[in-house]
């Protein structure tokens, strides 16, 4: 009777001046939405994925934006996803150092 009304999680990258962004309630001016899911089973899965990333000794804020997009896309259609790994993280850090144009790379 008095339980949770809605379960939702958004993972958003802060944008630099001049970058395009999406608007979100209570986020000014907005940001690049990397993951946006609702419903307790999906939110819980994201929270477990965040716990697994932290167990690797990696801060979730430092994770590749591509991983959050992957997680969003797979969970949106109820498909399994790939867990984040140290190898993937090292590759992301190297790409970010090089200023990969495929990712704005300021998630670090």
N, C-alpha and C positions, 0 to 999 in steps of 0.2 A: 504493500500500500504506500510506503514512503521510500521506495528504492530509487535508484538512478533513473532519471527520465530519458537522458540521452548520453551516449558514450561517443566521443569524437576525439581524434588526434590529428593535428596538423604539424608537419615539419616544414619550416620555411627558412629560406636563405635570405639574410639581409642584403639589400641591393645598394650599390654605390650611386652617387648622384649621376643622373642622366640615363641610368639603366631602366628598362621597362620593368614593370612589376604588376602583380595582381593585388587587388584590395581584399582585405580580410577584416572582419569585425575586431575592433580593439587593437589592431596593428596599424600604426601610422608611420610612413604613408602606406606601406604594404610590403610585399616581398615576393620572392620567387617561390611558388608552392612546389615543394619536392614530393610531398606525400600528404594526402588528405583522405582520411577514412572515417567511417562512422559504423556504429554497431559494436557491442561489447566483444564478440568473438574476434573481430579484426583488430580492434584496439588492443585487446589483450595479447594477440600475436605480435603486434608491433612492440609492445612493452617487453615481451620476452626476447624479441630480436635486439632491442636496446640493451637488455641485461646481458645477452651473449656478447655483444660488442664491448661492453664495459668489462666483461670477464677476460677479454683479450688484452686489457690494459689500454684500450683506445677510447678516447672521449667521443661520444656520439656526435658532438659538434664538429669533429675533425674528419668524420666519415665522408667518403666520396658522395657528392650529390647524385651521381649515377646509381649508387646503391639504393638511396631512398626512392628514386624514381622506379627502379626495378621492383622494390618491395611494394610500392603503391600499385604498380601495374599488375603484378602477380596476385596480390591479395584482393584487388578489385574484381578479379574474375575467378576467385577461389582456387587458384593454382599454387603449387608449392614454389618456394623461392630459394635462391642460393644464399647461404649464410655468408656474412662478411668474413674475410680472412686477412691474416697479416700480409700475404702476398698481394692481395688486392689493394690493401691500404698503402703498401710501399709503392705500388704502381701509381696510385692516385697522387701520392706526395711528389713523385718524380714528375708526373704530368703537370701538377700545379706549379712546381718550380719553373717549368719550361713555359708556363703561361698558355697551356693548351686552349686554343680558341673554342673547342667543343664544350668546355666548362669554364665558367668565369673564375673558378678556383679560389675564391676567397672564403671558403668554408672553414679554413684552418685558423 
